[in-house]
């Protein structure tokens, strides 16, 4: 754990030392929480010398917004939020426009717009190599051409701890400091360091409905109930957090961090199981990444 | 019950936190079944989730090459191009753990055009698992991969003889391949080669030894990987901290951030900043949010120093007693990874540790045939070629040979226009300037310059204990020469230490460097036609010999100013002996550091009962 932490801090420092205008993606999830914690350690006693960027799809869980405000206050880091104005104008949402279109407009396009607007040349992301097959081949310093495209065949060789962060104008680099962590490591570290996380990761009675065979938390009044359909109260928690209609809850009694870890240990499904965008079509994550998705 | 549960989890988390991580690379020829074997490792160690298994079943039907059986390779071949072509293009990193260890596997491509990707995977690996297809035996690719593994400094090798199911689990086939490989790999001097027969497809000997391979008495692949030694840089080494950045949130705090490449550091330690050599002492060591008593190799830390010293990104903070080497000319192994060939003389950006400089390959000594190991002459280097080269940097670099420390001995070269990473290098050793920079032949020589001054240029080297009278004699000698119209210069130990050598201390290593510099300066002055008087304690024979060898026959005159220690100590002009006796001065010659008296000096001045003037007179006479 100590070595993983040291490696991540080394990567964060290296990125900051070479970047002109770095930013850290902040999704409010558990990986983001670990990233922020690592960044604070890397620059202690100073606060991290870069802002956090939250691409707000306007469909995040209410508890995520509350947690975000708390962490910003506590860490002294500057927060930038961004929502795609065209998306707002069109009233894009997952129920009305489908998960694919919603994710593209409110996440992928919004991210590109935000990065262009602020001219960030280096963006920290919390992706891990154990999450998804195409992630397993991504570099720690992942190069993006103008237009934020990822070309898996033109990745720079990455040897030892020598990261090549040289880029031309309009190009950018995504840096993944926790590439070598597994989901288990994340939980262990959160427990060991007592890192605050969104309470949604812990089981509680919550109003849910069955949608495409999975439990969806009804987080606000935007859920389009069918005739006669209504939410039921269930003990549920989340293994990952995204937009509330696109992230399924799992039934669980694990209401403490320790219990969550015990449950993760025995889990038979991967954490991205509850993510609806990964398995739309073969190679779907790779495609989204080539188009600029994180 | 609940509490017991929570306690178990805490114990578990602690165990996990303390588990060692072994990084290994799998390599081998194109169809040796690497991806299948890794898929099998993940599967057998229960690191595959149900939804991934389901996806595997459906993918197996769609892309699978194993008929009814599950195609384990699909678990790891992530990019769509790979699935369609059934090959592995890029390095994929996989994670699994057993009760004993955590593992990070770099699955690397077998094709020749992806050698660079293999080197990438190998650069951070402790162990290499080299796969061989039992039906095919050792192939050209097996040889190439073994060579790269050896070049990248991996010392532990596992020879996994795969697809044993296709040769009816025949022990003779296995034995023959092992004999072949052992003979071929002898030149690489691996610390260990563990040969294991396996079947990635059916799982024999991956986790458990099975009936099929009952004749094999060794461990299964996973069991071997659980106990093979991890080549962690031992923390017995000398402290080395490459400075990644300087953290300066306010005027009161100036922290040097980096990850310890070797050794350990504690508050109060004496350190030096290289390449400048400035000395300082460690004030505090900060690891995360805490000040700690000690930080060891591999830790990402911040240190503060008691002194206001100038250090910035790219410098290396090192143990003051045992600093690292600094040089700007090296011999190195170079793997070329660029599409455009490397030409000597062209400039590249070089990144080594946290330092970026401009570097030029000044010459290719020889290119190595990756398949046979043969040495060949070369004028340039193409993609995936490996050579031994001379390289010159625009600024001095702090380094250790790659075989001593991978982090301090490795570098990458970056193209100045495209910014692509085009080369990976490993330093063998520093080249001495003299052997690398070709001396500019000049029309005017030493004799001509000296003749203009109506003299013969010389180096008069006075050696002796502190307080033996060297400086007094030297001073008188120079005055006499001056009154005779000679052009002279006096290099005095104390004076030179205020300028040219102010970064040096009194350790043995520093004294050696002190003398080397002075000897070089004296040589330049002699070459300029001057009579140079050097007045240095210069306690070691070796260094005086080194100085002598810089000069031509008859140009160098060693004068031993022989005053007994008791007499020097009685005089104690500068009060240094008193201090040294009290222990306030370390490494003081004659007290706690040796003086090696000259065996055959040109002139032996016994000063007892003789005046300084008389001594100077003796030197004058010897000069004629």
Interface residues (C-beta under 8 A of the other chain):
Chain A: X1 X2 X3 X4 X5 X6 X7 X9 X10 X13 X14 X16 X17 X40 X41 X42 X43 X44 X45 X46 X47 X129 X130 X132 X133 X134 X135 X136 X137 X152 X153 X155 X156 X157 X158 X159 X160 X161 X162 X164 X166 X167 X168 X179 X180 X182 X184 X185 X188 X191 X192 X256 X258 X259 X261 X262 X265 X267 X268 X269 X270 X272 X273 X279 X282 X283 X286
Chain B: X5 X6 X8 X9 X10 X12 X13 X16 X17 X18 X21 X49 X50 X51 X52 X55 X59 X62 X75 X76 X77 X78 X79 X80 X81 X83 X89 X90 X91 X92 X93 X94 X95 X97 X104 X116 X117 X119 X120 X123 X124 X244 X245 X247 X249 X253 X255 X257 X258 X259 X286 X288 X289 X298 X299 X300 X302 X313 X337 X349 X351 X352 X354 X406 X407 X410 X411 X412 X414 X419 X420 X421 X424
